[in-house]
Amino acid sequence: MEVRGGQNGVADGAGLAEGKATHHAGKRQEETAHGSKVLQYLRLPFMPPMQPIQMVDLGGQHARIQDELDRALLDVVRSGAYIKGPDVDAFADELAAYTGAAHVIPCANGTDALQLALMALDIGPGDEVITTGFTFIATIEVVALLGAMPVLVDVDPRTFNIDVDQVRKAVTPRTRAIVPVHLFGQPADLDALLEISASTGVPIVEDNAQAISARWFGAAGPRPDAPQTGTLGALGTTSFFPSKNLGGLGDGGAVFTNDPDLAARVRRLANHGMQVRYRHEEVGINSRLDTLQAALLRVKLRHLDAYCAARIAAADAYDAHFADHPHILTPYRDPRATHVFHQYTLRIPGIDRDALVKELASVGIPTGVYYPIPGHRQPAFARYGYDPADFPVSEMLAREVISLPMHTELTPEAIAFIATQTQTQTSREAAKTQTQTQTQTQTQTQTQTQTQTQTQTPS
């Protein structure tokens, strides 16, 4: 059970944010605006104690800012401006100021954002788009919807992000875009990707649905003014699905760009191809962020630094608990970037994951598996003829990854309970596996011995 409440909850939250622990290679002190906000956030009122552990605790998060959310909601209801109300443009301006993007175009969801970005680049039949299959299906799906060929490459075994060496090899004269996914909150190798883009002329479209607020330091090292992910490519996209680090109370998404022509094109495409009322310059789609979601997201944007800081602090605590466990591999953190932990995802090589999931559920700990079926194995993409042998890392991760609860409301007590149970159950499963292996080995040895004896016995 998760424990929240009273002065102890505040003190423990502060301790979580300020605590020091020894972490795996690649860990370093976060030096961004996030750190200055976490204590302020953790001192807001807590929910009643003894709440069940949740994979994502939106109720607890929203309870801290309920008055702000209520005011925003009622203001929209009273205004009557439910579509394209003033909050939509205000949110776009505030998000642009926060991220550093010159232009932010809100839309209906993260999938639409990806589709609009590719449409703005005129991608269609006969074109190729390089991306990864170890991601949510939307990244690949929009390429297929536009009639282009999704060229899938494998991922890096440490970051789980797109393998840049394979990207280089995959570029052809028909390549029209490269779509890296900043998976689980950690940026892909943007230095290498931008170099590939510059040398080939192929634009980068960043799928930033899971990493909003993350920063890319590159070789210069940590600094608070480093650019945010989603703003370095020709276009970037994000999702405001409720469980995201910046999540709405419904669906939503946005496209980012620093190019005014691309921004104008995305706006037109999202509005039925229309710029002047009732004059449609091209075939577009209908993809709008409604006013209510924009108003609520404006409230939550003011707390985003604190949300990310709380997630990083929770990840730090998890890392400390799992340090040196022989069967648990904690998330690698690229020192050239900020990891904002949309998910906290472990690797458990050699462990029966289904059994572990079941055991953790039995003690009240939810888990997630992102993603059990990589894109190259999805039936929807069978016509492309992907060979699983070309994706050994994605195959490995699909067998080994497991995500633990990760959200802004995790307390030290909850994290300790989750970590202790995860270590205990993982060790038990490892022991079972070892016993099974020994039994199989003994059986094979006995069979071989019997076969040899029978062969040597005179007839």
C-alpha positions as CSV (number, residue, x, y, z in Angstrom):
1,M,0.0,0.0,0.0
2,E,1.1,3.5,-0.7
3,V,1.4,5.8,2.3
4,R,0.7,9.5,2.0
5,G,-0.3,12.1,4.5
6,G,0.4,14.8,7.0
7,Q,3.8,16.3,7.9
8,N,5.6,13.0,7.5
9,G,4.6,12.8,3.9
10,V,6.0,16.2,3.2
11,A,9.2,15.5,5.1
12,D,9.6,12.2,3.3
13,G,9.0,13.8,0.0
14,A,11.6,16.4,0.6
15,G,14.0,13.7,1.7
16,L,13.3,11.8,-1.5
17,A,14.1,14.9,-3.6
18,E,17.3,15.7,-1.7
19,G,18.6,12.3,-0.8
20,K,21.9,11.1,-2.2
21,A,22.5,7.6,-3.5
22,T,25.1,5.7,-5.5
23,H,23.8,4.9,-9.0
24,H,24.8,3.0,-12.0
25,A,27.1,4.2,-14.8
26,G,25.8,7.2,-16.6
27,K,24.1,8.7,-13.5
28,R,24.8,12.3,-12.8
29,Q,23.2,15.2,-10.8
30,E,20.4,16.8,-12.8
31,E,21.1,20.4,-13.4
32,T,17.9,21.7,-14.9
33,A,15.0,23.9,-13.8
34,H,13.3,20.7,-12.6
35,G,15.2,20.5,-9.4
36,S,14.2,23.9,-8.0
37,K,10.5,23.0,-8.2
38,V,10.2,19.6,-6.6
39,L,10.1,20.7,-3.0
40,Q,7.5,23.3,-3.7
41,Y,5.3,20.7,-5.3
42,L,5.8,18.1,-2.6
43,R,4.7,20.6,0.1
44,L,1.2,20.9,-1.5
45,P,-1.5,19.0,0.4
46,F,-1.4,15.3,0.2
47,M,-4.3,12.9,-0.4
48,P,-5.5,10.8,2.6
49,P,-3.1,8.1,3.6
50,M,-3.1,4.4,2.7
51,Q,-4.0,4.6,-0.9
52,P,-3.4,1.5,-3.1
53,I,-0.3,1.6,-5.2
54,Q,-1.1,2.7,-8.8
55,M,0.8,2.6,-12.0
56,V,-0.2,6.2,-12.6
57,D,-1.8,8.3,-9.9
58,L,-3.7,11.1,-11.6
59,G,-6.2,11.4,-8.8
60,G,-3.5,12.2,-6.3
61,Q,-1.7,14.6,-8.7
62,H,-4.9,16.5,-9.5
63,A,-5.9,16.7,-5.9
64,R,-3.0,19.0,-5.2
65,I,-4.1,21.5,-7.8
66,Q,-7.9,20.8,-7.7
67,D,-8.8,24.5,-7.1
68,E,-6.8,25.6,-10.1
69,L,-8.3,22.9,-12.3
70,D,-11.8,23.7,-11.1
71,R,-11.4,27.4,-11.9
72,A,-10.1,26.7,-15.4
73,L,-12.9,24.2,-16.1
74,L,-15.6,26.6,-14.9
75,D,-14.2,29.5,-16.8
76,V,-14.4,27.6,-20.1
77,V,-17.9,26.3,-19.3
78,R,-19.1,29.8,-18.6
79,S,-17.4,31.2,-21.7
80,G,-19.3,29.1,-24.2
81,A,-16.1,29.0,-26.4
82,Y,-15.6,25.3,-26.5
83,I,-13.8,25.0,-29.8
84,K,-10.9,27.4,-30.7
85,G,-11.5,29.4,-27.5
86,P,-8.8,31.8,-26.3
87,D,-7.2,29.2,-24.1
88,V,-6.0,27.2,-27.1
89,D,-3.8,30.0,-28.5
90,A,-2.7,31.0,-24.9
91,F,-1.6,27.4,-24.3
92,A,0.3,27.2,-27.6
93,D,2.1,30.5,-26.7
94,E,2.9,29.3,-23.2
95,L,4.1,25.9,-24.3
96,A,6.3,27.6,-27.0
97,A,7.8,29.8,-24.4
98,Y,8.4,26.8,-22.1
99,T,10.0,24.6,-24.7
100,G,11.8,27.2,-26.7
101,A,10.0,26.2,-29.9
102,A,9.2,29.1,-32.3
103,H,5.8,27.6,-33.2
104,V,3.5,25.2,-31.4
105,I,0.4,23.9,-33.1
106,P,-2.0,22.1,-30.8
107,C,-4.1,19.2,-32.2
108,A,-6.4,16.4,-31.2
109,N,-3.9,13.7,-30.1
110,G,-0.3,12.5,-30.4
111,T,-1.0,10.3,-33.4
112,D,-2.5,13.2,-35.3
113,A,0.6,15.2,-34.4
114,L,2.8,12.6,-36.1
115,Q,0.6,12.4,-39.1
116,L,0.4,16.1,-39.5
117,A,4.2,16.4,-39.3
118,L,4.7,13.9,-42.0
119,M,1.9,15.4,-44.2
120,A,3.7,18.8,-43.9
121,L,6.7,17.1,-45.4
122,D,4.6,15.8,-48.3
123,I,5.3,12.2,-47.4
124,G,3.3,9.6,-49.4
125,P,3.4,6.5,-51.6
126,G,6.9,5.6,-52.8
127,D,8.6,7.4,-49.9
128,E,10.5,5.8,-47.0
129,V,10.5,6.8,-43.4
130,I,13.1,5.4,-41.0
131,T,12.0,4.8,-37.5
132,T,12.1,2.1,-34.8
133,G,9.7,-0.7,-34.1
134,F,10.3,-0.7,-30.3
135,T,7.7,1.9,-29.6
136,F,4.0,2.4,-29.5
137,I,2.4,1.5,-32.8
138,A,1.4,5.1,-33.7
139,T,4.9,6.0,-34.8
140,I,4.8,3.4,-37.5
141,E,1.1,3.5,-38.1
142,V,1.0,7.0,-39.5
143,V,3.7,6.2,-42.0
144,A,1.6,3.3,-43.3
145,L,-1.5,5.4,-43.3
146,L,0.1,7.9,-45.7
147,G,1.1,5.1,-48.0
148,A,4.8,5.4,-47.3
149,M,7.2,2.5,-46.4
150,P,8.1,2.3,-42.7
151,V,11.8,1.3,-42.7
152,L,12.4,-0.1,-39.2
153,V,15.8,-0.3,-37.6
154,D,16.8,-1.8,-34.3
155,V,17.5,0.1,-31.0
156,D,20.4,0.7,-28.7
157,P,20.5,-1.9,-25.9
158,R,21.3,0.7,-23.3
159,T,18.9,3.5,-24.1
160,F,16.3,1.5,-26.0
161,N,16.4,4.4,-28.5
162,I,16.9,4.2,-32.3
163,D,20.3,2.8,-33.3
164,V,22.0,5.7,-35.2
165,D,24.5,3.4,-37.0
166,Q,21.7,1.5,-38.5
167,V,19.9,4.7,-39.4
168,R,23.0,5.7,-41.5
169,K,22.9,2.5,-43.3
170,A,19.2,2.6,-44.0
171,V,19.1,6.0,-45.8
172,T,18.4,5.7,-49.5
173,P,17.4,8.2,-52.2
174,R,13.8,7.5,-51.3
175,T,14.2,8.4,-47.6
176,R,12.0,11.4,-46.8
177,A,12.2,11.5,-43.0
178,I,13.8,10.0,-39.9
179,V,11.6,9.6,-36.9
180,P,13.5,8.9,-33.6
181,V,11.4,8.2,-30.5
182,H,12.6,9.6,-27.2
183,L,11.5,6.5,-25.5
184,F,10.4,6.4,-21.8
185,G,11.6,10.0,-21.3
186,Q,15.2,9.6,-22.5
187,P,16.3,11.5,-25.7
188,A,17.7,9.6,-28.6
189,D,21.2,10.4,-29.8
190,L,20.4,13.8,-31.3
191,D,24.0,14.8,-32.1
192,A,24.3,11.8,-34.4
193,L,20.8,12.1,-35.9
194,L,21.2,15.8,-36.7
195,E,24.6,15.1,-38.3
196,I,22.9,12.4,-40.5
197,S,20.2,14.9,-41.3
198,A,22.7,17.6,-42.3
199,S,24.8,15.2,-44.4
200,T,21.8,13.6,-46.3
201,G,19.2,16.4,-46.3
202,V,16.7,14.1,-44.7
203,P,14.6,15.9,-42.1
204,I,14.2,14.7,-38.5
205,V,10.8,14.5,-37.0
206,E,11.1,13.9,-33.2
207,D,8.5,11.7,-31.6
208,N,8.6,13.4,-28.2
209,A,5.4,12.0,-26.8
210,Q,7.2,10.5,-23.8
211,A,9.9,13.0,-23.2
212,I,8.4,16.5,-23.0
213,S,10.7,18.8,-20.9
214,A,13.8,16.6,-21.4
215,R,16.9,18.4,-22.5
216,W,19.7,17.5,-24.9
217,F,23.1,18.7,-23.6
218,G,25.3,17.0,-26.1
219,A,29.0,17.2,-25.7
220,A,28.7,20.6,-23.9
221,G,27.4,18.8,-20.7
222,P,24.5,19.6,-18.3
223,R,23.2,23.2,-18.4
224,P,19.8,24.7,-17.7
225,D,19.6,26.5,-21.0
226,A,20.1,23.4,-23.1
227,P,17.5,22.9,-25.9
228,Q,14.5,20.7,-25.2
229,T,13.7,17.6,-27.1
230,G,11.0,18.1,-29.7
231,T,12.6,21.4,-30.8
232,L,15.8,20.3,-32.6
233,G,14.5,18.5,-35.6
234,A,12.6,20.0,-38.5
235,L,9.5,19.1,-36.6
236,G,8.6,17.6,-33.2
237,T,5.5,16.1,-31.9
238,T,4.0,15.3,-28.5
239,S,1.0,13.8,-26.8
240,F,-1.1,15.0,-23.9
241,F,-2.6,11.6,-23.2
242,P,-3.5,11.7,-19.4
243,S,-0.7,9.5,-18.3
244,K,2.0,11.5,-20.0
245,N,4.3,13.8,-18.0
246,L,2.2,16.7,-19.2
247,G,-1.2,15.0,-19.5
248,G,-4.6,16.4,-20.1
249,L,-7.9,15.2,-18.7
250,G,-8.7,13.8,-22.1
251,D,-6.8,13.5,-25.4
252,G,-4.5,16.1,-27.0
253,G,-1.3,16.6,-28.9
254,A,0.9,19.2,-30.5
255,V,3.4,19.8,-33.3
256,F,6.6,21.9,-32.7
257,T,8.7,23.6,-35.3
258,N,11.0,26.5,-35.8
259,D,10.2,26.9,-39.5
260,P,7.4,29.4,-40.1
261,D,6.4,27.8,-43.4
262,L,6.1,24.3,-41.9
263,A,4.1,25.8,-39.0
264,A,1.7,27.4,-41.5
265,R,1.4,24.2,-43.4
266,V,0.6,22.2,-40.2
267,R,-2.0,24.7,-39.1
268,R,-3.7,24.5,-42.5
269,L,-3.6,20.7,-42.7
270,A,-5.1,20.4,-39.2
271,N,-7.9,22.6,-40.2
272,H,-9.2,20.7,-43.3
273,G,-6.5,22.3,-45.5
274,M,-8.1,25.7,-44.9
275,Q,-6.4,28.9,-44.1
276,V,-9.0,31.4,-45.4
277,R,-12.5,30.5,-44.1
278,Y,-14.2,28.1,-46.5
279,R,-11.3,28.1,-49.0
280,H,-9.5,24.8,-48.9
281,E,-6.1,24.9,-50.4
282,E,-5.4,21.2,-50.0
283,V,-6.9,18.0,-48.4
284,G,-6.3,18.1,-44.7
285,I,-7.8,16.6,-41.6
286,N,-9.8,17.8,-38.7
287,S,-7.6,17.8,-35.6
288,R,-8.2,20.3,-32.9
289,L,-7.3,20.6,-29.2
290,D,-10.5,21.6,-27.5
291,T,-10.7,24.7,-25.3
292,L,-11.3,22.7,-22.1
293,Q,-8.2,20.6,-22.5
294,A,-6.1,23.6,-23.4
295,A,-7.3,25.4,-20.2
296,L,-6.5,22.4,-18.0
297,L,-3.1,21.9,-19.7
298,R,-2.3,25.6,-19.0
299,V,-2.7,24.8,-15.3
300,K,-0.6,21.6,-15.5
301,L,2.1,23.3,-17.6
302,R,2.8,25.6,-14.6
303,H,3.7,22.4,-12.6
304,L,5.6,20.5,-15.2
305,D,9.0,21.2,-13.8
306,A,7.9,19.9,-10.5
307,Y,6.3,16.8,-12.0
308,C,9.5,15.9,-13.8
309,A,11.6,16.5,-10.7
310,A,9.3,14.2,-8.7
311,R,9.7,11.5,-11.3
312,I,13.5,11.9,-11.4
313,A,13.6,11.7,-7.6
314,A,11.6,8.6,-7.7
315,A,13.9,7.0,-10.3
316,D,16.9,8.0,-8.1
317,A,15.3,6.1,-5.2
318,Y,14.5,3.1,-7.3
319,D,18.1,3.0,-8.6
320,A,19.5,3.1,-5.0
321,H,17.3,0.2,-3.9
322,F,18.2,-1.9,-7.0
323,A,21.9,-1.2,-6.9
324,D,24.0,-4.4,-7.5
325,H,21.0,-6.7,-7.7
326,P,22.4,-9.6,-9.9
327,H,19.2,-10.1,-11.9
328,I,17.9,-6.5,-12.3
329,L,19.3,-4.0,-14.8
330,T,18.2,-0.4,-14.0
331,P,17.6,2.2,-16.7
332,Y,20.8,3.6,-18.3
333,R,20.9,7.4,-18.3
334,D,22.8,9.1,-21.2
335,P,25.0,11.7,-19.6
336,R,24.4,14.0,-22.6
337,A,20.7,14.4,-21.8
338,T,18.0,14.6,-19.1
339,H,15.9,11.5,-18.6
340,V,12.4,12.6,-17.4
341,F,11.1,9.1,-16.7
342,H,7.8,8.8,-18.3
343,Q,8.4,5.1,-17.5
344,Y,10.8,3.4,-15.1
345,T,11.7,0.3,-17.1
346,L,13.9,-2.5,-15.9
347,R,15.5,-5.4,-17.7
348,I,15.3,-8.8,-16.1
349,P,17.4,-11.2,-18.2
350,G,16.6,-14.9,-17.7
351,I,13.6,-14.3,-15.4
352,D,10.1,-15.6,-16.1
353,R,8.5,-12.1,-16.5
354,D,4.9,-13.4,-16.6
355,A,5.4,-15.1,-13.3
356,L,7.1,-12.0,-11.8
357,V,4.1,-9.8,-13.0
358,K,1.7,-12.3,-11.4
359,E,3.6,-12.4,-8.1
360,L,3.9,-8.6,-7.9
361,A,0.2,-8.2,-8.6
362,S,-0.6,-10.6,-5.8
363,V,1.0,-8.1,-3.3
364,G,-0.7,-5.1,-4.8
365,I,2.0,-3.9,-7.2
366,P,0.9,-3.1,-10.8
367,T,3.4,-3.3,-13.6
368,G,3.5,-2.7,-17.3
369,V,5.3,-4.2,-20.3
370,Y,6.2,-1.7,-23.0
371,Y,6.3,-3.3,-25.5
372,P,5.7,-7.0,-25.7
373,I,5.3,-7.2,-29.5
374,P,7.7,-5.0,-31.5
375,G,6.5,-3.3,-34.6
376,H,8.3,-5.8,-36.9
377,R,6.1,-8.6,-35.5
378,Q,2.8,-6.8,-35.6
379,P,0.2,-8.5,-37.9
380,A,-0.8,-5.1,-39.2
381,F,2.7,-4.7,-40.8
382,A,3.1,-8.3,-42.1
383,R,3.0,-7.1,-45.7
384,Y,6.3,-5.3,-45.3
385,G,8.1,-8.6,-44.7
386,Y,10.3,-7.7,-41.7
387,D,12.7,-10.4,-40.6
388,P,12.9,-10.7,-36.8
389,A,16.5,-11.7,-37.1
390,D,17.2,-8.1,-38.1
391,F,16.0,-6.8,-34.7
392,P,17.9,-8.8,-32.1
393,V,17.9,-6.0,-29.5
394,S,14.2,-5.3,-29.9
395,E,13.5,-9.0,-29.6
396,M,15.5,-9.2,-26.4
397,L,13.8,-6.1,-24.9
398,A,10.4,-7.4,-25.7
399,R,11.2,-10.5,-23.6
400,E,13.0,-8.8,-20.7
401,V,11.5,-5.3,-20.0
402,I,9.1,-4.6,-17.1
403,S,8.0,-1.1,-16.0
404,L,7.3,-0.3,-12.4
405,P,4.9,2.3,-11.0
406,M,6.2,5.8,-12.0
407,H,4.4,9.0,-11.2
408,T,4.5,12.2,-9.2
409,E,2.8,10.8,-6.1
410,L,5.2,8.0,-5.2
411,T,6.4,8.2,-1.6
412,P,9.6,6.8,-0.2
413,E,7.5,4.1,1.6
414,A,5.8,3.1,-1.5
415,I,9.1,3.0,-3.5
416,A,10.7,0.9,-0.8
417,F,7.9,-1.6,-0.7
418,I,7.8,-1.9,-4.5
419,A,11.6,-2.3,-4.7
420,T,11.8,-4.8,-1.9
421,Q,9.0,-6.9,-3.3
422,T,10.5,-6.7,-6.8
423,Q,13.9,-7.8,-5.6
424,T,12.5,-10.6,-3.5
425,Q,10.2,-12.0,-6.2
426,T,12.9,-11.6,-8.9
427,S,15.4,-13.6,-6.8
428,R,12.8,-16.3,-6.3
429,E,12.1,-16.5,-10.0
430,A,15.9,-16.6,-10.6
431,A,16.2,-19.5,-8.2
432,K,13.4,-21.4,-9.9
433,T,15.0,-20.9,-13.2
434,Q,18.3,-22.1,-11.9
435,T,16.7,-25.2,-10.4
436,Q,14.9,-25.9,-13.7
437,T,18.1,-25.6,-15.6
438,Q,19.9,-27.9,-13.3
439,T,17.2,-30.5,-13.5
440,Q,17.2,-30.3,-17.3
441,T,21.0,-30.6,-17.3
442,Q,20.8,-33.6,-15.0
443,T,18.1,-35.2,-17.2
444,Q,20.1,-34.7,-20.3
445,T,23.2,-36.1,-18.7
446,Q,21.4,-39.2,-17.5
447,T,19.8,-39.7,-21.0
448,Q,23.2,-39.4,-22.6
449,T,24.8,-41.9,-20.2
450,Q,22.0,-44.4,-20.7
451,T,22.4,-44.0,-24.5
452,Q,26.1,-44.6,-24.3
453,T,25.7,-47.6,-22.0
454,Q,23.2,-49.1,-24.4
455,T,25.5,-48.5,-27.4
456,Q,28.4,-50.1,-25.6
457,T,26.4,-53.2,-24.4
458,P,27.2,-56.3,-26.7
459,S,24.2,-57.6,-28.5
